[in-house]
Amino acid sequence: MRVGIATDHGGFELKQELIAQLRSAGHEIVDFGADSLTPDDDYPDYVTPLARAVAAGQVERGVAICGSGVGASVCANKVPGVRAALIHDHFSARQGVEDDHMNVLCMGGRTVGMAVAWDLVQTFLGAGFSQAERHLRRLGKVMSLEAGTR
């Protein structure tokens, strides 16, 4: 799978470790930065290009990391076509894709360790949207809201 990943200083080390794990697992990685640990950088500078790439289909899924994951989630969800969520547990990593067609997983580099982060990413990437009628209906309502027609 072609996966995009982005972080600011708050998740820089976690991003580096996840990139190595993802490549070892056979995924193609597009790294949207940060390219170096810069304590005063800003997550929107990296998360926005990632979110736009997901929305445009340039990457299949995205992983966005900041200190808590909250800012990355808020930022990514401002891009039409992105369905991002802050994830801390295995169930939500799977269910968010299956039921809500989540396409960007957000995590906190200061709130999850590498083992948990890797489990969440594997679960997220391994899940597929169910295409169940009720989920399609709900997603349609969300897309209408995003388009300003609801």
C-alpha positions in Angstrom: 0.0 0.0 0.0 1.2 3.6 -0.7 1.1 5.3 2.7 1.7 9.0 3.5 3.1 10.0 6.8 3.7 13.4 8.4 4.7 14.9 11.8 6.0 17.9 13.5 8.6 17.8 16.3 6.1 16.1 18.6 6.2 12.8 16.7 9.5 13.0 14.8 11.1 10.0 16.5 7.9 7.9 16.3 7.6 8.8 12.6 11.1 7.6 11.9 10.5 4.3 13.6 7.2 3.8 11.8 8.7 4.5 8.4 11.2 1.7 9.0 8.5 -0.7 10.1 6.2 0.2 7.2 9.0 -0.3 4.7 10.0 -3.6 6.2 6.3 -4.7 5.9 6.4 -3.9 2.2 4.6 -0.6 2.1 5.6 2.3 -0.2 6.1 5.4 2.0 5.7 9.0 1.1 7.2 11.1 3.8 5.7 14.6 4.1 8.1 15.7 6.8 9.4 16.9 9.1 12.7 16.0 7.7 14.6 17.0 10.8 13.8 17.6 14.4 13.0 21.3 14.7 11.4 22.1 18.1 9.5 25.2 16.8 8.0 23.7 13.6 4.2 23.6 13.1 2.2 20.5 12.3 -0.1 22.1 9.7 3.0 22.6 7.5 3.3 18.8 7.2 -0.2 17.5 7.9 -1.9 19.7 5.3 0.1 18.3 2.3 -0.4 14.8 3.6 -4.2 15.3 3.9 -4.3 16.8 0.4 -2.5 13.8 -1.0 -4.9 11.4 0.6 -7.9 13.4 -0.7 -6.4 13.4 -4.2 -5.7 9.7 -4.2 -1.9 10.2 -4.4 -1.6 8.0 -1.3 -4.1 5.4 -0.2 -4.0 6.2 3.5 -2.2 8.6 5.8 -0.7 8.6 9.2 -0.5 12.1 10.9 1.4 12.6 14.2 1.9 15.5 16.5 2.5 15.7 20.2 -1.0 14.7 21.2 -2.5 13.8 17.8 -5.3 16.3 18.4 -3.9 19.1 16.3 -3.1 16.7 13.4 -6.6 15.4 13.5 -8.2 18.9 13.5 -5.9 20.0 10.7 -6.4 16.9 8.5 -10.2 17.1 8.8 -10.2 20.6 7.3 -9.3 19.1 3.9 -12.4 18.0 2.0 -12.4 14.2 1.4 -10.3 13.4 4.5 -11.8 11.4 7.3 -9.2 11.6 10.1 -9.5 10.5 13.7 -7.3 10.5 16.8 -6.8 6.8 17.6 -5.6 5.2 20.8 -7.0 1.7 20.6 -7.1 -1.3 18.4 -10.9 -1.4 18.0 -11.2 2.2 16.8 -8.3 1.7 14.4 -10.2 -1.1 12.6 -13.8 0.1 13.1 -13.0 3.7 12.0 -12.1 2.3 8.5 -14.8 -0.4 8.4 -17.7 1.8 9.4 -16.6 5.4 8.7 -14.1 5.0 5.9 -11.4 6.7 7.9 -8.4 7.4 5.6 -6.0 9.3 8.0 -5.0 7.8 11.3 -3.8 10.4 13.9 -1.7 9.7 16.9 0.2 11.5 19.6 4.0 11.1 19.5 3.9 11.9 23.2 1.0 9.7 24.1 1.6 6.3 22.5 4.8 4.2 22.4 6.2 2.5 19.4 4.7 -0.9 20.0 1.2 0.5 20.4 1.6 2.8 17.4 2.8 0.0 15.2 -0.2 -2.1 16.2 -2.6 0.7 15.5 -1.0 1.4 12.1 -1.1 -2.3 11.1 -4.7 -2.5 12.1 -5.6 0.7 10.3 -3.9 -0.4 7.1 -5.3 -3.9 7.3 -8.9 -2.8 7.6 -11.3 -2.2 4.7 -14.5 -0.1 4.3 -17.5 -2.4 4.7 -19.6 -0.8 2.0 -22.7 -1.7 4.2 -25.7 0.3 3.2 -26.0 2.0 6.6 -22.4 3.1 6.4 -22.7 4.4 2.9 -25.8 6.3 4.0 -24.0 7.9 6.9 -20.9 8.7 4.8 -23.2 10.4 2.3 -24.6 12.6 5.0 -21.1 13.5 6.2 -20.1 14.3 2.6 -23.2 16.5 2.2 -22.2 18.4 5.3 -18.7 18.8 4.0 -20.1 20.1 0.7 -22.3 22.6 2.5 -25.5 21.1 1.2 -26.7 19.7 4.5 
